[in-house]
């Protein structure tokens, strides 16, 4: 278990209705808030402490929620968002912080988003593709990290192009370069780094979607959704999310529009 970091949640506490003992027992029956954390999202988990404790916007949101519940927090860390979602049915975590996607909503109840991250494409030098919409065409192969929020979006929306799925973000970049694929899908901040590593490549303007980062709970805890939604709304309205983004110096992560 980890103690709370030095974060001022006074405005959040003043804005929200205190949780009932019944709600606390529903959310965290073990007396500890277990928060599922996706380590692969470098915008939301920007580092780790010496003891392995995750550092970043998402862990701080979990800490703040636990503080409002007057509970300690224990971060349950996963290497990918797909693994976080898989664990929803195993009672491994009480709340999770990950992208809200329809495929995941079959087992997880989501709040509205607290942050948004643009997803777009990187294309090789000399490519005729100039907009995200143009990428979905015959003969276009898109490297994409499987089971990411933007990957799930592409699963639902791509009609003509071929999706070349990989296990990790780094693998997607390597496959894109090694096989000479026509596009690499990803979060804009990561693609900016890939752009620097691939001279001549082009980062397409605009976006094909924005990943909506939210709080989720297993559907059996659905009665806790109103409180969690109020937490997200209050976190946006009081400027708490904006302060966390500034605290960690994250570029490419935006406060979501209020629900």
URLIN-V538271 format. One record per residue. N is the residue number from 1. RES is the residue in one letter. SS is DSSP state (a for helix, b for strand, c for the rest). D_CENTER is the distance of its C-alpha to the mean C-alpha in Angstrom with 1 decimal. Layout:
BEGIN
n	res	ss	d_center
N	RES	SS	D_CENTER
N	RES	SS	D_CENTER
END
This chain:
BEGIN
n	res	ss	d_center
1	X	c	22.3
2	X	b	21.3
3	X	c	22.9
4	X	c	21.3
5	X	c	20.9
6	X	c	23.1
7	X	c	21.0
8	X	c	23.1
9	X	c	22.0
10	X	a	25.5
11	X	a	24.5
12	X	a	21.9
13	X	a	24.5
14	X	a	27.1
15	X	a	25.1
16	X	c	24.2
17	X	c	26.6
18	X	c	26.8
19	X	c	25.5
20	X	c	28.4
21	X	a	29.3
22	X	a	28.7
23	X	a	25.1
24	X	a	24.5
25	X	a	26.2
26	X	a	24.2
27	X	a	20.8
28	X	c	21.9
29	X	c	25.3
30	X	c	25.5
31	X	c	25.7
32	X	b	22.5
33	X	b	19.0
34	X	b	17.0
35	X	b	13.3
36	X	b	11.2
37	X	b	9.0
38	X	b	7.2
39	X	c	9.4
40	X	c	8.9
41	X	c	6.1
42	X	c	9.1
43	X	c	8.2
44	X	c	6.7
45	X	c	9.2
46	X	c	12.2
47	X	b	14.9
48	X	b	16.8
49	X	c	20.1
50	X	c	23.2
51	X	c	22.9
52	X	c	19.4
53	X	c	17.7
54	X	b	14.1
55	X	b	14.1
56	X	c	11.8
57	X	a	10.2
58	X	a	8.2
59	X	a	11.5
60	X	a	13.5
61	X	a	12.2
62	X	a	13.1
63	X	a	16.3
64	X	a	17.2
65	X	a	16.8
66	X	a	19.0
67	X	a	21.5
68	X	a	21.9
69	X	c	22.7
70	X	c	25.0
71	X	c	23.5
72	X	b	22.5
73	X	b	18.9
74	X	b	18.3
75	X	b	15.1
76	X	b	14.8
77	X	b	13.1
78	X	b	12.2
79	X	c	12.3
80	X	c	10.0
81	X	a	7.7
82	X	a	11.0
83	X	a	12.8
84	X	a	10.8
85	X	a	11.7
86	X	a	15.1
87	X	a	15.8
88	X	a	15.6
89	X	a	19.2
90	X	a	20.5
91	X	c	20.2
92	X	c	18.4
93	X	c	16.1
94	X	c	16.6
95	X	b	13.3
96	X	b	9.7
97	X	b	6.5
98	X	b	4.0
99	X	b	4.3
100	X	c	8.0
101	X	c	10.4
102	X	c	14.1
103	X	c	14.6
104	X	a	12.6
105	X	a	14.4
106	X	a	17.5
107	X	c	16.8
108	X	b	14.2
109	X	b	14.9
110	X	b	12.2
111	X	c	12.8
112	X	c	12.4
113	X	c	9.5
114	X	c	9.8
115	X	b	8.2
116	X	b	8.3
117	X	b	8.2
118	X	b	11.3
119	X	b	11.8
120	X	b	15.5
121	X	b	18.1
122	X	b	20.3
123	X	b	23.8
124	X	c	26.8
125	X	c	29.8
126	X	c	32.2
127	X	c	29.8
128	X	c	31.0
129	X	c	27.6
130	X	c	26.9
131	X	c	24.3
132	X	a	21.1
133	X	a	23.2
134	X	a	25.9
135	X	a	23.8
136	X	c	24.2
137	X	c	27.8
138	X	c	30.3
139	X	c	30.3
140	X	c	26.9
141	X	b	24.8
142	X	b	21.1
143	X	b	19.4
144	X	b	15.9
145	X	b	13.7
146	X	c	14.2
147	X	c	11.8
148	X	c	8.7
149	X	a	7.6
150	X	a	10.0
151	X	a	12.4
152	X	a	12.7
153	X	a	13.5
154	X	a	16.0
155	X	a	17.5
156	X	a	18.4
157	X	a	19.6
158	X	c	21.3
159	X	c	25.0
160	X	c	27.0
161	X	c	25.1
162	X	b	24.5
163	X	b	21.1
164	X	b	21.5
165	X	b	18.8
166	X	b	18.1
167	X	c	16.6
168	X	c	14.8
169	X	a	13.8
170	X	a	17.1
171	X	a	19.0
172	X	a	18.0
173	X	a	19.4
174	X	a	22.4
175	X	a	23.2
176	X	a	22.9
177	X	a	25.5
178	X	a	27.7
179	X	c	28.2
180	X	c	28.4
181	X	c	25.9
182	X	c	25.8
183	X	b	22.1
184	X	b	18.9
185	X	b	15.6
186	X	b	12.6
187	X	b	10.5
188	X	a	13.4
189	X	a	13.3
190	X	a	13.5
191	X	a	16.1
192	X	a	18.1
193	X	a	18.6
194	X	a	19.5
195	X	a	21.9
196	X	a	23.7
197	X	a	24.2
198	X	c	25.6
199	X	c	28.4
200	X	c	29.3
201	X	c	26.0
202	X	b	24.8
203	X	b	21.4
204	X	c	21.7
205	X	c	21.6
206	X	c	19.5
207	X	c	16.5
208	X	c	16.4
209	X	b	13.3
210	X	b	10.5
211	X	b	6.9
212	X	b	6.9
213	X	b	4.4
214	X	b	7.2
215	X	b	9.4
216	X	b	11.0
217	X	b	14.4
218	X	b	16.7
219	X	a	19.0
220	X	a	21.9
221	X	a	20.6
222	X	a	20.5
223	X	a	23.0
224	X	a	20.6
225	X	a	18.4
226	X	a	20.6
227	X	a	20.2
228	X	a	16.4
229	X	a	16.5
230	X	a	19.1
231	X	a	17.1
232	X	a	14.2
233	X	a	17.1
234	X	a	19.0
235	X	a	16.3
236	X	a	16.2
237	X	a	20.0
238	X	c	21.0
239	X	c	19.1
240	X	a	17.3
241	X	a	13.8
242	X	a	15.8
243	X	a	17.6
244	X	a	14.7
245	X	a	13.5
246	X	a	17.3
247	X	a	17.8
248	X	a	15.6
249	X	c	16.8
250	X	c	13.6
251	X	c	14.5
252	X	c	12.5
253	X	c	10.2
254	X	b	11.8
255	X	b	12.5
256	X	c	12.1
257	X	c	15.5
258	X	c	17.1
259	X	c	17.3
END
